[in-house]
Amino acid sequence: MSTVDGVRYEADGAVATCTFDKPGSSNAMDIPMQARYGALLRQADADPRIRAVVVTGAGRAFCPGADLGLLDKIATRPPIEDNFHDVLAAATVGVPVIAAINGGCAGLGFVIACSRTSVSRRRARSSPRRSPAAA
């Protein structure tokens, strides 16, 4: 399992995990990270073995938003429209995508989290659900 462009991908049986892993910037998004994230979700969607994807962040943050260096470049070069498709890839793929929010989440991170089902660590621990079979 290796990290490429700030995103780590691992498939374990029917579940794939995309982990934002840029510890120096608390997982802030830059263009290569956006492109990798979108590509990995499309890869998981095309793989018939994958039934769900979990997106999370390494360390103490999920994703605080865009890398500030990316924002500096917007004034001189408008963002590429394809990058928005990558950020919103979870809303367009057929495989269920679950955002496991493990810490700071704002800006682009918030957009990613809201584009599909989201679960926070606090809620998962404090609100256990009974399965329909147990009812």
Secondary structure, 3 states (H helix, E strand, C coil): CCEECCEEEEEECCEEEEEECCHHHCCCECHHHHHHHHHHHHHHHHCCCCCEEEEEECCCEEECCECHHHHHHHCCCCCCHHHHHHHCHHHHCCCCEEEEECCEECHHHHHHHHCCEEEEHHHHHHCCCCCHHHC
